[in-house]
Amino acid sequence: MASNVNPTVRRRRLGQELRRLRELKGMTAEEVAERLLVSQSKISRLENGRRSISQRDVRDLCGVYEVEDHRIVDSLMQMAKDSRQQGWWHSFGDIPYSVYIGLETDAASLRVYDPQAVPGLLQTRAYAEALITGALPETTPTDIEKRVQVRMRRQDRIASPENPLRLWTVLDESALRRVVGSRHLMRDQLEHLVEQSQLPHVTVQVIPFEMGAHPGLNGQYAILEFPDAADSSVVYIEGVTSDLYLEKANDVQQYSVMYEHLRAQALNVEQSRQLIADIAKEYAR
């Protein structure tokens, strides 16, 4: 789906504009909720783009904010309509992290740190299947296959000749040493990782065991940045039952600084590629 109609991003932009209108009016989310006889959580979810928004919602909110310019109202109504379209991922049914997929689909760049596994955008199909099966032992084969298909489809952004995603990945050495599936599978995965790391828009660095303690010990996270300056960067932290999205400038800045420390402490690109290749050879023995 073209970025200009990405429903997730449209919903996010619309929420930001509605928040701006509320703040210009000098109202709190609680006051707006009281006026519309809805919960405060609904207003918050509409503004952070985590909930689908109807044209009726837009009309009611514009009424509360006393927006008199019909062009603004019409523009917001159209954004609400576009935000209710379905992205490619909806054809796979209920995907727990569909909000993230929508953001990733429209992102210009993605910085990922993962201490445990190779990131999904750089996984082989066999590795993805083995990883999902091990991580979600009670998931049915049908759902596992659906998740694998979605993961493979997400990789289209890496292969896109016109609009490739700029991907920077920092891995802990443990992600390379953990045998997912089998040693043969791991050899194929690491060889694939070496191959992908040679793409001009993909950078892979590894933090070796010998580095000891480092800022990434708190866990995996990703930072998404977008081509439109109106769309603020997002820090994504994956959870077991729910995910966390951080959009406040201070939060994004803290994670960005931490990522810079990770890149500085990791092996450089050539050293990282050589380490990955050496470990792949170990799996071939």
Disulfide bonds with the S-S distance in Angstrom:
none
